[in-house]
Amino acid sequence: MRLAGLALLGSAWMEGGLLQSIVAANPSAEASIQQILLAALMFMSASGGMLLAIVGAGL
């Protein structure tokens, strides 16, 4: 369970890098639906990853 949490944290890190590169390409544009969904996916990956990494099988 803890390894799955660390994997989710790793994916959140990669999603954050992708989101940062998308936003840096055109910072003055309004957020698209893809950017909002990617940010939501990053938040869910980071939250779930921290939960699994800290609590582990105690869920």
Backbone torsions as a table, in degrees:
resi	resn	phi	psi	omega
1	MET	NA	-42.0	-179.6
2	ARG	-67.0	-33.8	177.1
3	LEU	-67.8	-36.4	175.7
4	ALA	-64.0	-37.9	176.6
5	GLY	-64.1	-41.4	177.9
6	LEU	-67.1	-34.8	176.6
7	ALA	-65.8	-39.8	177.1
8	LEU	-65.6	-38.2	176.8
9	LEU	-65.1	-38.3	176.5
10	GLY	-64.3	-40.5	178.4
11	SER	-68.5	-34.9	176.7
12	ALA	-64.4	-36.5	178.3
13	TRP	-64.6	-42.3	179.2
14	MET	-69.8	-37.6	176.7
15	GLU	-64.8	-37.6	177.0
16	GLY	-64.5	-39.9	177.2
17	GLY	-65.0	-40.4	177.7
18	LEU	-65.3	-43.9	178.9
19	LEU	-63.5	-40.0	178.9
20	GLN	-64.6	-40.1	179.5
21	SER	-69.2	-35.2	177.4
22	ILE	-66.1	-44.2	-179.0
23	VAL	-70.1	-36.7	-179.6
24	ALA	-68.2	-25.3	179.8
25	ALA	-67.6	-34.7	-179.6
26	ASN	-148.2	78.7	-172.1
27	PRO	-70.3	-22.2	-175.9
28	SER	-88.9	-7.3	-179.2
29	ALA	-77.6	154.8	176.7
30	GLU	-72.8	149.6	-177.7
31	ALA	-65.9	132.3	178.1
32	SER	-87.5	169.5	179.8
33	ILE	-64.2	-32.7	178.3
34	GLN	-66.4	-39.2	178.8
35	GLN	-67.4	-38.8	179.4
36	ILE	-66.6	-42.9	178.8
37	LEU	-66.9	-37.3	177.4
38	LEU	-65.9	-39.9	177.4
39	ALA	-65.1	-39.2	177.9
40	ALA	-65.7	-41.1	177.2
41	LEU	-63.3	-40.0	178.5
42	MET	-63.5	-43.4	179.2
43	PHE	-62.3	-43.9	-179.6
44	MET	-66.8	-38.8	178.4
45	SER	-65.7	-43.1	-179.2
46	ALA	-67.7	-43.1	-179.3
47	SER	-66.4	-47.9	179.3
48	GLY	-65.7	-36.9	178.5
49	GLY	-64.7	-44.0	177.9
50	MET	-65.6	-39.7	179.0
51	LEU	-61.0	-48.8	-179.0
52	LEU	-69.3	-36.0	-179.2
53	ALA	-69.7	-35.5	-177.4
54	ILE	-85.1	-49.6	-174.2
55	VAL	-85.0	-39.8	178.7
56	GLY	69.6	-134.7	-176.1
57	ALA	-75.8	-2.5	-180.0
58	GLY	-76.4	5.0	178.2
59	LEU	-70.7	NA	NA
